[in-house]
Amino acid sequence: MDAAKREFLEDFTFKACDHMYARDERTGFQSIKNVWTEMGWDGDALWRDTVRNSQTTKSFNSFLFQENLMPRLKRLGLISERIAPRYRELGLLD
């Protein structure tokens, strides 16, 4: 595969992982925030706390990323030295 195509695929897979990785208030199933807010609670604060401390979220992210996606992306050669620092910033790569 030529370099331009490889970089395109590297960037595409990184963006997909970035959008799927529930680590802050811009990701995940946020409709619950609206429910909490309508109930008079601080939906944003509850969401951040839930994402930060939820064992379910941690288990899901571990299963999806650490056990499945990251090993496959490495095996496919889609985590080059160029893109690896961006995965490290997300916390998906050691």
PyMOL Python script that loads the backbone (N, CA, C, O; Angstrom):
from pymol import cmd

cmd.read_pdbstr("""\
ATOM      1  N   MET A   1       0.848  -1.170   0.000  1.00  0.00           N
ATOM      2  CA  MET A   1       0.000   0.000   0.000  1.00  0.00           C
ATOM      3  C   MET A   1       0.897   1.238   0.000  1.00  0.00           C
ATOM      4  O   MET A   1       1.900   1.291   0.713  1.00  0.00           O
ATOM      5  N   ASP A   2       0.526   2.223  -0.802  1.00  0.00           N
ATOM      6  CA  ASP A   2       1.369   3.412  -0.837  1.00  0.00           C
ATOM      7  C   ASP A   2       1.176   4.258   0.423  1.00  0.00           C
ATOM      8  O   ASP A   2       0.193   4.103   1.147  1.00  0.00           O
ATOM      9  N   ALA A   3       2.115   5.138   0.662  1.00  0.00           N
ATOM     10  CA  ALA A   3       2.157   5.907   1.913  1.00  0.00           C
ATOM     11  C   ALA A   3       0.910   6.760   2.118  1.00  0.00           C
ATOM     12  O   ALA A   3       0.408   6.852   3.238  1.00  0.00           O
ATOM     13  N   ALA A   4       0.412   7.372   1.081  1.00  0.00           N
ATOM     14  CA  ALA A   4      -0.766   8.244   1.216  1.00  0.00           C
ATOM     15  C   ALA A   4      -1.997   7.441   1.648  1.00  0.00           C
ATOM     16  O   ALA A   4      -2.767   7.896   2.493  1.00  0.00           O
ATOM     17  N   LYS A   5      -2.181   6.263   1.077  1.00  0.00           N
ATOM     18  CA  LYS A   5      -3.311   5.417   1.459  1.00  0.00           C
ATOM     19  C   LYS A   5      -3.165   4.929   2.903  1.00  0.00           C
ATOM     20  O   LYS A   5      -4.137   4.901   3.658  1.00  0.00           O
ATOM     21  N   ARG A   6      -1.962   4.553   3.270  1.00  0.00           N
ATOM     22  CA  ARG A   6      -1.712   4.086   4.649  1.00  0.00           C
ATOM     23  C   ARG A   6      -1.991   5.212   5.641  1.00  0.00           C
ATOM     24  O   ARG A   6      -2.638   4.978   6.662  1.00  0.00           O
ATOM     25  N   GLU A   7      -1.525   6.409   5.368  1.00  0.00           N
ATOM     26  CA  GLU A   7      -1.778   7.534   6.269  1.00  0.00           C
ATOM     27  C   GLU A   7      -3.273   7.835   6.362  1.00  0.00           C
ATOM     28  O   GLU A   7      -3.778   8.149   7.440  1.00  0.00           O
ATOM     29  N   PHE A   8      -3.979   7.740   5.240  1.00  0.00           N
ATOM     30  CA  PHE A   8      -5.425   7.947   5.247  1.00  0.00           C
ATOM     31  C   PHE A   8      -6.099   6.932   6.174  1.00  0.00           C
ATOM     32  O   PHE A   8      -6.941   7.302   6.992  1.00  0.00           O
ATOM     33  N   LEU A   9      -5.734   5.660   6.048  1.00  0.00           N
ATOM     34  CA  LEU A   9      -6.321   4.619   6.897  1.00  0.00           C
ATOM     35  C   LEU A   9      -5.928   4.794   8.362  1.00  0.00           C
ATOM     36  O   LEU A   9      -6.750   4.579   9.252  1.00  0.00           O
ATOM     37  N   GLU A  10      -4.681   5.182   8.618  1.00  0.00           N
ATOM     38  CA  GLU A  10      -4.252   5.444   9.991  1.00  0.00           C
ATOM     39  C   GLU A  10      -5.089   6.565  10.610  1.00  0.00           C
ATOM     40  O   GLU A  10      -5.563   6.445  11.740  1.00  0.00           O
ATOM     41  N   ASP A  11      -5.264   7.651   9.861  1.00  0.00           N
ATOM     42  CA  ASP A  11      -6.046   8.784  10.369  1.00  0.00           C
ATOM     43  C   ASP A  11      -7.511   8.408  10.561  1.00  0.00           C
ATOM     44  O   ASP A  11      -8.133   8.803  11.547  1.00  0.00           O
ATOM     45  N   PHE A  12      -8.056   7.650   9.623  1.00  0.00           N
ATOM     46  CA  PHE A  12      -9.452   7.222   9.718  1.00  0.00           C
ATOM     47  C   PHE A  12      -9.679   6.358  10.960  1.00  0.00           C
ATOM     48  O   PHE A  12     -10.631   6.585  11.708  1.00  0.00           O
ATOM     49  N   THR A  13      -8.811   5.374  11.180  1.00  0.00           N
ATOM     50  CA  THR A  13      -9.000   4.495  12.336  1.00  0.00           C
ATOM     51  C   THR A  13      -8.778   5.248  13.640  1.00  0.00           C
ATOM     52  O   THR A  13      -9.439   4.966  14.639  1.00  0.00           O
ATOM     53  N   PHE A  14      -7.846   6.210  13.639  1.00  0.00           N
ATOM     54  CA  PHE A  14      -7.655   7.010  14.844  1.00  0.00           C
ATOM     55  C   PHE A  14      -8.906   7.819  15.159  1.00  0.00           C
ATOM     56  O   PHE A  14      -9.356   7.849  16.305  1.00  0.00           O
ATOM     57  N   LYS A  15      -9.468   8.473  14.152  1.00  0.00           N
ATOM     58  CA  LYS A  15     -10.674   9.280  14.375  1.00  0.00           C
ATOM     59  C   LYS A  15     -11.822   8.412  14.879  1.00  0.00           C
ATOM     60  O   LYS A  15     -12.573   8.824  15.764  1.00  0.00           O
ATOM     61  N   ALA A  16     -11.959   7.219  14.323  1.00  0.00           N
ATOM     62  CA  ALA A  16     -13.018   6.312  14.779  1.00  0.00           C
ATOM     63  C   ALA A  16     -12.807   5.941  16.248  1.00  0.00           C
ATOM     64  O   ALA A  16     -13.757   5.959  17.030  1.00  0.00           O
ATOM     65  N   CYS A  17     -11.588   5.611  16.624  1.00  0.00           N
ATOM     66  CA  CYS A  17     -11.298   5.276  18.021  1.00  0.00           C
ATOM     67  C   CYS A  17     -11.522   6.478  18.927  1.00  0.00           C
ATOM     68  O   CYS A  17     -12.069   6.343  20.022  1.00  0.00           O
ATOM     69  N   ASP A  18     -11.105   7.643  18.475  1.00  0.00           N
ATOM     70  CA  ASP A  18     -11.275   8.861  19.264  1.00  0.00           C
ATOM     71  C   ASP A  18     -12.753   9.119  19.552  1.00  0.00           C
ATOM     72  O   ASP A  18     -13.112   9.496  20.668  1.00  0.00           O
ATOM     73  N   HIS A  19     -13.598   8.921  18.565  1.00  0.00           N
ATOM     74  CA  HIS A  19     -15.031   9.159  18.750  1.00  0.00           C
ATOM     75  C   HIS A  19     -15.694   8.083  19.602  1.00  0.00           C
ATOM     76  O   HIS A  19     -16.668   8.363  20.301  1.00  0.00           O
ATOM     77  N   MET A  20     -15.188   6.875  19.554  1.00  0.00           N
ATOM     78  CA  MET A  20     -15.800   5.779  20.316  1.00  0.00           C
ATOM     79  C   MET A  20     -15.341   5.720  21.765  1.00  0.00           C
ATOM     80  O   MET A  20     -16.055   5.194  22.619  1.00  0.00           O
ATOM     81  N   TYR A  21     -14.158   6.253  22.052  1.00  0.00           N
ATOM     82  CA  TYR A  21     -13.573   6.106  23.378  1.00  0.00           C
ATOM     83  C   TYR A  21     -14.263   7.045  24.367  1.00  0.00           C
ATOM     84  O   TYR A  21     -14.015   8.251  24.354  1.00  0.00           O
ATOM     85  N   ALA A  22     -15.121   6.502  25.216  1.00  0.00           N
ATOM     86  CA  ALA A  22     -15.880   7.306  26.174  1.00  0.00           C
ATOM     87  C   ALA A  22     -14.989   7.713  27.327  1.00  0.00           C
ATOM     88  O   ALA A  22     -14.760   6.933  28.251  1.00  0.00           O
ATOM     89  N   ARG A  23     -14.487   8.933  27.275  1.00  0.00           N
ATOM     90  CA  ARG A  23     -13.606   9.399  28.337  1.00  0.00           C
ATOM     91  C   ARG A  23     -13.980  10.800  28.811  1.00  0.00           C
ATOM     92  O   ARG A  23     -13.427  11.275  29.803  1.00  0.00           O
ATOM     93  N   ASP A  24     -14.895  11.464  28.135  1.00  0.00           N
ATOM     94  CA  ASP A  24     -15.287  12.803  28.561  1.00  0.00           C
ATOM     95  C   ASP A  24     -16.723  13.085  28.153  1.00  0.00           C
ATOM     96  O   ASP A  24     -17.425  12.204  27.656  1.00  0.00           O
ATOM     97  N   GLU A  25     -17.152  14.320  28.367  1.00  0.00           N
ATOM     98  CA  GLU A  25     -18.552  14.644  28.158  1.00  0.00           C
ATOM     99  C   GLU A  25     -18.961  14.736  26.696  1.00  0.00           C
ATOM    100  O   GLU A  25     -20.146  14.921  26.419  1.00  0.00           O
ATOM    101  N   ARG A  26     -18.048  14.617  25.757  1.00  0.00           N
ATOM    102  CA  ARG A  26     -18.435  14.725  24.356  1.00  0.00           C
ATOM    103  C   ARG A  26     -18.671  13.362  23.697  1.00  0.00           C
ATOM    104  O   ARG A  26     -18.977  13.299  22.506  1.00  0.00           O
ATOM    105  N   THR A  27     -18.534  12.284  24.452  1.00  0.00           N
ATOM    106  CA  THR A  27     -18.661  10.962  23.861  1.00  0.00           C
ATOM    107  C   THR A  27     -19.686  10.116  24.588  1.00  0.00           C
ATOM    108  O   THR A  27     -20.144  10.466  25.676  1.00  0.00           O
ATOM    109  N   GLY A  28     -20.033   9.014  23.985  1.00  0.00           N
ATOM    110  CA  GLY A  28     -20.905   8.052  24.644  1.00  0.00           C
ATOM    111  C   GLY A  28     -22.377   8.387  24.503  1.00  0.00           C
ATOM    112  O   GLY A  28     -22.758   9.231  23.691  1.00  0.00           O
ATOM    113  N   PHE A  29     -23.203   7.720  25.299  1.00  0.00           N
ATOM    114  CA  PHE A  29     -24.645   7.902  25.254  1.00  0.00           C
ATOM    115  C   PHE A  29     -25.025   9.070  26.156  1.00  0.00           C
ATOM    116  O   PHE A  29     -25.208   8.900  27.361  1.00  0.00           O
ATOM    117  N   GLN A  30     -25.141  10.246  25.569  1.00  0.00           N
ATOM    118  CA  GLN A  30     -25.336  11.447  26.355  1.00  0.00           C
ATOM    119  C   GLN A  30     -26.796  11.810  26.573  1.00  0.00           C
ATOM    120  O   GLN A  30     -27.070  12.770  27.293  1.00  0.00           O
ATOM    121  N   SER A  31     -27.732  11.102  25.996  1.00  0.00           N
ATOM    122  CA  SER A  31     -29.133  11.472  26.174  1.00  0.00           C
ATOM    123  C   SER A  31     -29.548  11.447  27.633  1.00  0.00           C
ATOM    124  O   SER A  31     -30.474  12.154  28.029  1.00  0.00           O
ATOM    125  N   ILE A  32     -28.874  10.644  28.430  1.00  0.00           N
ATOM    126  CA  ILE A  32     -29.196  10.586  29.859  1.00  0.00           C
ATOM    127  C   ILE A  32     -28.918  11.929  30.524  1.00  0.00           C
ATOM    128  O   ILE A  32     -29.556  12.262  31.523  1.00  0.00           O
ATOM    129  N   LYS A  33     -27.967  12.715  29.982  1.00  0.00           N
ATOM    130  CA  LYS A  33     -27.696  14.037  30.539  1.00  0.00           C
ATOM    131  C   LYS A  33     -28.935  14.917  30.501  1.00  0.00           C
ATOM    132  O   LYS A  33     -29.207  15.669  31.436  1.00  0.00           O
ATOM    133  N   ASN A  34     -29.683  14.814  29.409  1.00  0.00           N
ATOM    134  CA  ASN A  34     -30.910  15.610  29.293  1.00  0.00           C
ATOM    135  C   ASN A  34     -31.921  15.207  30.360  1.00  0.00           C
ATOM    136  O   ASN A  34     -32.585  16.061  30.948  1.00  0.00           O
ATOM    137  N   VAL A  35     -32.035  13.922  30.603  1.00  0.00           N
ATOM    138  CA  VAL A  35     -32.962  13.434  31.627  1.00  0.00           C
ATOM    139  C   VAL A  35     -32.560  13.972  32.989  1.00  0.00           C
ATOM    140  O   VAL A  35     -33.401  14.479  33.731  1.00  0.00           O
ATOM    141  N   TRP A  36     -31.267  13.865  33.327  1.00  0.00           N
ATOM    142  CA  TRP A  36     -30.785  14.352  34.617  1.00  0.00           C
ATOM    143  C   TRP A  36     -31.030  15.855  34.759  1.00  0.00           C
ATOM    144  O   TRP A  36     -31.451  16.328  35.815  1.00  0.00           O
ATOM    145  N   THR A  37     -30.762  16.596  33.684  1.00  0.00           N
ATOM    146  CA  THR A  37     -30.954  18.044  33.718  1.00  0.00           C
ATOM    147  C   THR A  37     -32.426  18.385  33.931  1.00  0.00           C
ATOM    148  O   THR A  37     -32.751  19.273  34.719  1.00  0.00           O
ATOM    149  N   GLU A  38     -33.323  17.676  33.228  1.00  0.00           N
ATOM    150  CA  GLU A  38     -34.760  17.907  33.396  1.00  0.00           C
ATOM    151  C   GLU A  38     -35.222  17.585  34.811  1.00  0.00           C
ATOM    152  O   GLU A  38     -36.218  18.134  35.282  1.00  0.00           O
ATOM    153  N   MET A  39     -34.503  16.698  35.485  1.00  0.00           N
ATOM    154  CA  MET A  39     -34.844  16.356  36.862  1.00  0.00           C
ATOM    155  C   MET A  39     -34.281  17.377  37.847  1.00  0.00           C
ATOM    156  O   MET A  39     -34.505  17.269  39.053  1.00  0.00           O
ATOM    157  N   GLY A  40     -33.544  18.378  37.330  1.00  0.00           N
ATOM    158  CA  GLY A  40     -33.003  19.416  38.183  1.00  0.00           C
ATOM    159  C   GLY A  40     -31.595  19.140  38.677  1.00  0.00           C
ATOM    160  O   GLY A  40     -31.079  19.884  39.511  1.00  0.00           O
ATOM    161  N   TRP A  41     -30.975  18.102  38.186  1.00  0.00           N
ATOM    162  CA  TRP A  41     -29.619  17.762  38.579  1.00  0.00           C
ATOM    163  C   TRP A  41     -28.632  18.375  37.605  1.00  0.00           C
ATOM    164  O   TRP A  41     -29.017  18.813  36.521  1.00  0.00           O
ATOM    165  N   ASP A  42     -27.382  18.408  37.977  1.00  0.00           N
ATOM    166  CA  ASP A  42     -26.315  18.897  37.104  1.00  0.00           C
ATOM    167  C   ASP A  42     -25.900  17.756  36.176  1.00  0.00           C
ATOM    168  O   ASP A  42     -25.028  16.953  36.507  1.00  0.00           O
ATOM    169  N   GLY A  43     -26.540  17.702  35.015  1.00  0.00           N
ATOM    170  CA  GLY A  43     -26.300  16.612  34.072  1.00  0.00           C
ATOM    171  C   GLY A  43     -24.863  16.499  33.619  1.00  0.00           C
ATOM    172  O   GLY A  43     -24.340  15.394  33.479  1.00  0.00           O
ATOM    173  N   ASP A  44     -24.209  17.641  33.385  1.00  0.00           N
ATOM    174  CA  ASP A  44     -22.810  17.610  32.933  1.00  0.00           C
ATOM    175  C   ASP A  44     -21.894  17.021  34.004  1.00  0.00           C
ATOM    176  O   ASP A  44     -21.042  16.184  33.705  1.00  0.00           O
ATOM    177  N   ALA A  45     -22.071  17.455  35.246  1.00  0.00           N
ATOM    178  CA  ALA A  45     -21.221  16.945  36.332  1.00  0.00           C
ATOM    179  C   ALA A  45     -21.459  15.457  36.552  1.00  0.00           C
ATOM    180  O   ALA A  45     -20.510  14.697  36.746  1.00  0.00           O
ATOM    181  N   LEU A  46     -22.712  15.041  36.522  1.00  0.00           N
ATOM    182  CA  LEU A  46     -23.019  13.621  36.697  1.00  0.00           C
ATOM    183  C   LEU A  46     -22.418  12.789  35.572  1.00  0.00           C
ATOM    184  O   LEU A  46     -21.889  11.702  35.809  1.00  0.00           O
ATOM    185  N   TRP A  47     -22.501  13.302  34.349  1.00  0.00           N
ATOM    186  CA  TRP A  47     -21.947  12.584  33.201  1.00  0.00           C
ATOM    187  C   TRP A  47     -20.439  12.406  33.351  1.00  0.00           C
ATOM    188  O   TRP A  47     -19.919  11.305  33.171  1.00  0.00           O
ATOM    189  N   ARG A  48     -19.734  13.499  33.684  1.00  0.00           N
ATOM    190  CA  ARG A  48     -18.274  13.414  33.841  1.00  0.00           C
ATOM    191  C   ARG A  48     -17.909  12.414  34.929  1.00  0.00           C
ATOM    192  O   ARG A  48     -16.992  11.612  34.757  1.00  0.00           O
ATOM    193  N   ASP A  49     -18.630  12.461  36.053  1.00  0.00           N
ATOM    194  CA  ASP A  49     -18.364  11.532  37.149  1.00  0.00           C
ATOM    195  C   ASP A  49     -18.634  10.089  36.727  1.00  0.00           C
ATOM    196  O   ASP A  49     -17.874   9.184  37.071  1.00  0.00           O
ATOM    197  N   THR A  50     -19.706   9.883  35.990  1.00  0.00           N
ATOM    198  CA  THR A  50     -20.061   8.538  35.534  1.00  0.00           C
ATOM    199  C   THR A  50     -18.997   7.976  34.595  1.00  0.00           C
ATOM    200  O   THR A  50     -18.563   6.835  34.756  1.00  0.00           O
ATOM    201  N   VAL A  51     -18.583   8.768  33.626  1.00  0.00           N
ATOM    202  CA  VAL A  51     -17.576   8.308  32.675  1.00  0.00           C
ATOM    203  C   VAL A  51     -16.251   8.055  33.384  1.00  0.00           C
ATOM    204  O   VAL A  51     -15.568   7.072  33.097  1.00  0.00           O
ATOM    205  N   ARG A  52     -15.892   8.930  34.298  1.00  0.00           N
ATOM    206  CA  ARG A  52     -14.615   8.816  35.001  1.00  0.00           C
ATOM    207  C   ARG A  52     -14.572   7.614  35.933  1.00  0.00           C
ATOM    208  O   ARG A  52     -13.524   6.984  36.072  1.00  0.00           O
ATOM    209  N   ASN A  53     -15.691   7.283  36.576  1.00  0.00           N
ATOM    210  CA  ASN A  53     -15.673   6.282  37.648  1.00  0.00           C
ATOM    211  C   ASN A  53     -16.455   5.002  37.363  1.00  0.00           C
ATOM    212  O   ASN A  53     -16.426   4.076  38.174  1.00  0.00           O
ATOM    213  N   SER A  54     -17.130   4.932  36.263  1.00  0.00           N
ATOM    214  CA  SER A  54     -17.981   3.777  35.977  1.00  0.00           C
ATOM    215  C   SER A  54     -17.161   2.527  35.660  1.00  0.00           C
ATOM    216  O   SER A  54     -16.351   2.526  34.733  1.00  0.00           O
ATOM    217  N   GLN A  55     -17.373   1.479  36.426  1.00  0.00           N
ATOM    218  CA  GLN A  55     -16.696   0.213  36.146  1.00  0.00           C
ATOM    219  C   GLN A  55     -17.188  -0.360  34.816  1.00  0.00           C
ATOM    220  O   GLN A  55     -16.427  -1.007  34.096  1.00  0.00           O
ATOM    221  N   THR A  56     -18.448  -0.124  34.495  1.00  0.00           N
ATOM    222  CA  THR A  56     -18.992  -0.597  33.218  1.00  0.00           C
ATOM    223  C   THR A  56     -18.255   0.060  32.062  1.00  0.00           C
ATOM    224  O   THR A  56     -17.871  -0.612  31.105  1.00  0.00           O
ATOM    225  N   THR A  57     -18.056   1.376  32.146  1.00  0.00           N
ATOM    226  CA  THR A  57     -17.340   2.088  31.088  1.00  0.00           C
ATOM    227  C   THR A  57     -15.903   1.589  30.992  1.00  0.00           C
ATOM    228  O   THR A  57     -15.395   1.365  29.894  1.00  0.00           O
ATOM    229  N   LYS A  58     -15.254   1.415  32.127  1.00  0.00           N
ATOM    230  CA  LYS A  58     -13.869   0.924  32.130  1.00  0.00           C
ATOM    231  C   LYS A  58     -13.781  -0.479  31.532  1.00  0.00           C
ATOM    232  O   LYS A  58     -12.879  -0.766  30.745  1.00  0.00           O
ATOM    233  N   SER A  59     -14.713  -1.348  31.904  1.00  0.00           N
ATOM    234  CA  SER A  59     -14.710  -2.721  31.371  1.00  0.00           C
ATOM    235  C   SER A  59     -14.978  -2.728  29.872  1.00  0.00           C
ATOM    236  O   SER A  59     -14.319  -3.445  29.119  1.00  0.00           O
ATOM    237  N   PHE A  60     -15.955  -1.922  29.442  1.00  0.00           N
ATOM    238  CA  PHE A  60     -16.275  -1.843  28.020  1.00  0.00           C
ATOM    239  C   PHE A  60     -15.073  -1.341  27.227  1.00  0.00           C
ATOM    240  O   PHE A  60     -14.707  -1.928  26.208  1.00  0.00           O
ATOM    241  N   ASN A  61     -14.453  -0.245  27.698  1.00  0.00           N
ATOM    242  CA  ASN A  61     -13.296   0.302  26.981  1.00  0.00           C
ATOM    243  C   ASN A  61     -12.144  -0.687  26.940  1.00  0.00           C
ATOM    244  O   ASN A  61     -11.464  -0.802  25.920  1.00  0.00           O
ATOM    245  N   SER A  62     -11.917  -1.397  28.026  1.00  0.00           N
ATOM    246  CA  SER A  62     -10.853  -2.396  28.054  1.00  0.00           C
ATOM    247  C   SER A  62     -11.135  -3.499  27.042  1.00  0.00           C
ATOM    248  O   SER A  62     -10.258  -3.875  26.265  1.00  0.00           O
ATOM    249  N   PHE A  63     -12.362  -4.016  27.054  1.00  0.00           N
ATOM    250  CA  PHE A  63     -12.733  -5.080  26.118  1.00  0.00           C
ATOM    251  C   PHE A  63     -12.621  -4.600  24.674  1.00  0.00           C
ATOM    252  O   PHE A  63     -12.003  -5.264  23.842  1.00  0.00           O
ATOM    253  N   LEU A  64     -13.212  -3.459  24.380  1.00  0.00           N
ATOM    254  CA  LEU A  64     -13.243  -2.977  23.004  1.00  0.00           C
ATOM    255  C   LEU A  64     -11.867  -2.592  22.492  1.00  0.00           C
ATOM    256  O   LEU A  64     -11.463  -3.006  21.406  1.00  0.00           O
ATOM    257  N   PHE A  65     -11.149  -1.800  23.275  1.00  0.00           N
ATOM    258  CA  PHE A  65      -9.891  -1.249  22.783  1.00  0.00           C
ATOM    259  C   PHE A  65      -8.685  -2.120  23.103  1.00  0.00           C
ATOM    260  O   PHE A  65      -7.984  -2.556  22.190  1.00  0.00           O
ATOM    261  N   GLN A  66      -8.433  -2.380  24.367  1.00  0.00           N
ATOM    262  CA  GLN A  66      -7.212  -3.077  24.757  1.00  0.00           C
ATOM    263  C   GLN A  66      -7.196  -4.539  24.330  1.00  0.00           C
ATOM    264  O   GLN A  66      -6.150  -5.067  23.952  1.00  0.00           O
ATOM    265  N   GLU A  67      -8.345  -5.188  24.389  1.00  0.00           N
ATOM    266  CA  GLU A  67      -8.394  -6.616  24.061  1.00  0.00           C
ATOM    267  C   GLU A  67      -8.692  -6.893  22.591  1.00  0.00           C
ATOM    268  O   GLU A  67      -8.379  -7.976  22.095  1.00  0.00           O
ATOM    269  N   ASN A  68      -9.288  -5.942  21.892  1.00  0.00           N
ATOM    270  CA  ASN A  68      -9.707  -6.206  20.516  1.00  0.00           C
ATOM    271  C   ASN A  68      -9.122  -5.253  19.478  1.00  0.00           C
ATOM    272  O   ASN A  68      -8.317  -5.666  18.643  1.00  0.00           O
ATOM    273  N   LEU A  69      -9.516  -3.989  19.522  1.00  0.00           N
ATOM    274  CA  LEU A  69      -9.124  -3.074  18.447  1.00  0.00           C
ATOM    275  C   LEU A  69      -7.623  -2.803  18.376  1.00  0.00           C
ATOM    276  O   LEU A  69      -7.020  -2.936  17.311  1.00  0.00           O
ATOM    277  N   MET A  70      -7.022  -2.428  19.488  1.00  0.00           N
ATOM    278  CA  MET A  70      -5.616  -2.040  19.437  1.00  0.00           C
ATOM    279  C   MET A  70      -4.704  -3.176  18.959  1.00  0.00           C
ATOM    280  O   MET A  70      -3.840  -2.932  18.117  1.00  0.00           O
ATOM    281  N   PRO A  71      -4.862  -4.406  19.460  1.00  0.00           N
ATOM    282  CA  PRO A  71      -4.014  -5.487  18.930  1.00  0.00           C
ATOM    283  C   PRO A  71      -4.219  -5.712  17.422  1.00  0.00           C
ATOM    284  O   PRO A  71      -3.266  -6.002  16.699  1.00  0.00           O
ATOM    285  N   ARG A  72      -5.439  -5.580  16.970  1.00  0.00           N
ATOM    286  CA  ARG A  72      -5.698  -5.779  15.537  1.00  0.00           C
ATOM    287  C   ARG A  72      -5.125  -4.646  14.696  1.00  0.00           C
ATOM    288  O   ARG A  72      -4.556  -4.885  13.631  1.00  0.00           O
ATOM    289  N   LEU A  73      -5.273  -3.411  15.174  1.00  0.00           N
ATOM    290  CA  LEU A  73      -4.701  -2.288  14.432  1.00  0.00           C
ATOM    291  C   LEU A  73      -3.179  -2.400  14.373  1.00  0.00           C
ATOM    292  O   LEU A  73      -2.578  -2.071  13.350  1.00  0.00           O
ATOM    293  N   LYS A  74      -2.553  -2.856  15.448  1.00  0.00           N
ATOM    294  CA  LYS A  74      -1.101  -3.071  15.446  1.00  0.00           C
ATOM    295  C   LYS A  74      -0.725  -4.144  14.429  1.00  0.00           C
ATOM    296  O   LYS A  74       0.203  -3.971  13.638  1.00  0.00           O
ATOM    297  N   ARG A  75      -1.469  -5.265  14.465  1.00  0.00           N
ATOM    298  CA  ARG A  75      -1.179  -6.371  13.557  1.00  0.00           C
ATOM    299  C   ARG A  75      -1.344  -5.948  12.098  1.00  0.00           C
ATOM    300  O   ARG A  75      -0.606  -6.415  11.230  1.00  0.00           O
ATOM    301  N   LEU A  76      -2.306  -5.066  11.826  1.00  0.00           N
ATOM    302  CA  LEU A  76      -2.530  -4.581  10.462  1.00  0.00           C
ATOM    303  C   LEU A  76      -1.534  -3.495  10.053  1.00  0.00           C
ATOM    304  O   LEU A  76      -1.511  -3.075   8.897  1.00  0.00           O
ATOM    305  N   GLY A  77      -0.721  -3.048  10.991  1.00  0.00           N
ATOM    306  CA  GLY A  77       0.262  -2.012  10.695  1.00  0.00           C
ATOM    307  C   GLY A  77      -0.336  -0.619  10.614  1.00  0.00           C
ATOM    308  O   GLY A  77       0.223   0.255   9.951  1.00  0.00           O
ATOM    309  N   LEU A  78      -1.476  -0.395  11.287  1.00  0.00           N
ATOM    310  CA  LEU A  78      -2.140   0.903  11.218  1.00  0.00           C
ATOM    311  C   LEU A  78      -1.834   1.808  12.411  1.00  0.00           C
ATOM    312  O   LEU A  78      -2.475   2.842  12.598  1.00  0.00           O
ATOM    313  N   ILE A  79      -0.850   1.406  13.215  1.00  0.00           N
ATOM    314  CA  ILE A  79      -0.379   2.274  14.292  1.00  0.00           C
ATOM    315  C   ILE A  79       1.113   2.486  14.062  1.00  0.00           C
ATOM    316  O   ILE A  79       1.958   1.777  14.609  1.00  0.00           O
ATOM    317  N   SER A  80       1.402   3.473  13.245  1.00  0.00           N
ATOM    318  CA  SER A  80       2.790   3.792  12.917  1.00  0.00           C
ATOM    319  C   SER A  80       3.363   4.745  13.962  1.00  0.00           C
ATOM    320  O   SER A  80       2.649   5.218  14.846  1.00  0.00           O
ATOM    321  N   GLU A  81       4.644   5.016  13.849  1.00  0.00           N
ATOM    322  CA  GLU A  81       5.282   5.993  14.740  1.00  0.00           C
ATOM    323  C   GLU A  81       4.660   7.371  14.551  1.00  0.00           C
ATOM    324  O   GLU A  81       4.669   8.181  15.478  1.00  0.00           O
ATOM    325  N   ARG A  82       4.124   7.649  13.374  1.00  0.00           N
ATOM    326  CA  ARG A  82       3.480   8.936  13.106  1.00  0.00           C
ATOM    327  C   ARG A  82       2.195   9.095  13.919  1.00  0.00           C
ATOM    328  O   ARG A  82       1.939  10.173  14.456  1.00  0.00           O
ATOM    329  N   ILE A  83       1.387   8.042  14.017  1.00  0.00           N
ATOM    330  CA  ILE A  83       0.072   8.143  14.649  1.00  0.00           C
ATOM    331  C   ILE A  83       0.078   7.678  16.105  1.00  0.00           C
ATOM    332  O   ILE A  83      -0.818   8.047  16.864  1.00  0.00           O
ATOM    333  N   ALA A  84       1.051   6.891  16.508  1.00  0.00           N
ATOM    334  CA  ALA A  84       1.108   6.340  17.867  1.00  0.00           C
ATOM    335  C   ALA A  84       1.023   7.400  18.963  1.00  0.00           C
ATOM    336  O   ALA A  84       0.329   7.174  19.954  1.00  0.00           O
ATOM    337  N   PRO A  85       1.700   8.554  18.835  1.00  0.00           N
ATOM    338  CA  PRO A  85       1.587   9.561  19.898  1.00  0.00           C
ATOM    339  C   PRO A  85       0.153  10.040  20.133  1.00  0.00           C
ATOM    340  O   PRO A  85      -0.205  10.381  21.260  1.00  0.00           O
ATOM    341  N   ARG A  86      -0.661  10.068  19.092  1.00  0.00           N
ATOM    342  CA  ARG A  86      -2.052  10.498  19.250  1.00  0.00           C
ATOM    343  C   ARG A  86      -2.844   9.462  20.050  1.00  0.00           C
ATOM    344  O   ARG A  86      -3.698   9.824  20.859  1.00  0.00           O
ATOM    345  N   TYR A  87      -2.563   8.179  19.826  1.00  0.00           N
ATOM    346  CA  TYR A  87      -3.211   7.128  20.626  1.00  0.00           C
ATOM    347  C   TYR A  87      -2.747   7.204  22.082  1.00  0.00           C
ATOM    348  O   TYR A  87      -3.530   6.971  23.003  1.00  0.00           O
ATOM    349  N   ARG A  88      -1.481   7.529  22.279  1.00  0.00           N
ATOM    350  CA  ARG A  88      -0.958   7.664  23.651  1.00  0.00           C
ATOM    351  C   ARG A  88      -1.652   8.811  24.386  1.00  0.00           C
ATOM    352  O   ARG A  88      -1.959   8.695  25.573  1.00  0.00           O
ATOM    353  N   GLU A  89      -1.896   9.902  23.690  1.00  0.00           N
ATOM    354  CA  GLU A  89      -2.592  11.051  24.296  1.00  0.00           C
ATOM    355  C   GLU A  89      -3.987  10.643  24.779  1.00  0.00           C
ATOM    356  O   GLU A  89      -4.453  11.133  25.808  1.00  0.00           O
ATOM    357  N   LEU A  90      -4.648   9.757  24.046  1.00  0.00           N
ATOM    358  CA  LEU A  90      -5.977   9.285  24.446  1.00  0.00           C
ATOM    359  C   LEU A  90      -5.903   8.294  25.592  1.00  0.00           C
ATOM    360  O   LEU A  90      -6.884   8.084  26.305  1.00  0.00           O
ATOM    361  N   GLY A  91      -4.747   7.691  25.767  1.00  0.00           N
ATOM    362  CA  GLY A  91      -4.608   6.652  26.789  1.00  0.00           C
ATOM    363  C   GLY A  91      -4.885   5.266  26.259  1.00  0.00           C
ATOM    364  O   GLY A  91      -5.117   4.340  27.037  1.00  0.00           O
ATOM    365  N   LEU A  92      -4.866   5.107  24.957  1.00  0.00           N
ATOM    366  CA  LEU A  92      -5.152   3.801  24.354  1.00  0.00           C
ATOM    367  C   LEU A  92      -3.892   3.017  24.036  1.00  0.00           C
ATOM    368  O   LEU A  92      -3.980   1.846  23.664  1.00  0.00           O
ATOM    369  N   LEU A  93      -2.744   3.617  24.169  1.00  0.00           N
ATOM    370  CA  LEU A  93      -1.488   2.962  23.829  1.00  0.00           C
ATOM    371  C   LEU A  93      -0.471   3.304  24.896  1.00  0.00           C
ATOM    372  O   LEU A  93      -0.368   4.450  25.335  1.00  0.00           O
ATOM    373  N   ASP A  94       0.279   2.295  25.305  1.00  0.00           N
ATOM    374  CA  ASP A  94       1.323   2.532  26.308  1.00  0.00           C
ATOM    375  C   ASP A  94       2.554   3.134  25.701  1.00  0.00           C
ATOM    376  O   ASP A  94       3.527   3.395  26.408  1.00  0.00           O
TER     377      ASP A  94
END
""", "prot")
cmd.dss("prot")
cmd.show_as("cartoon", "prot")
cmd.util.cbc("prot")
cmd.orient("prot")
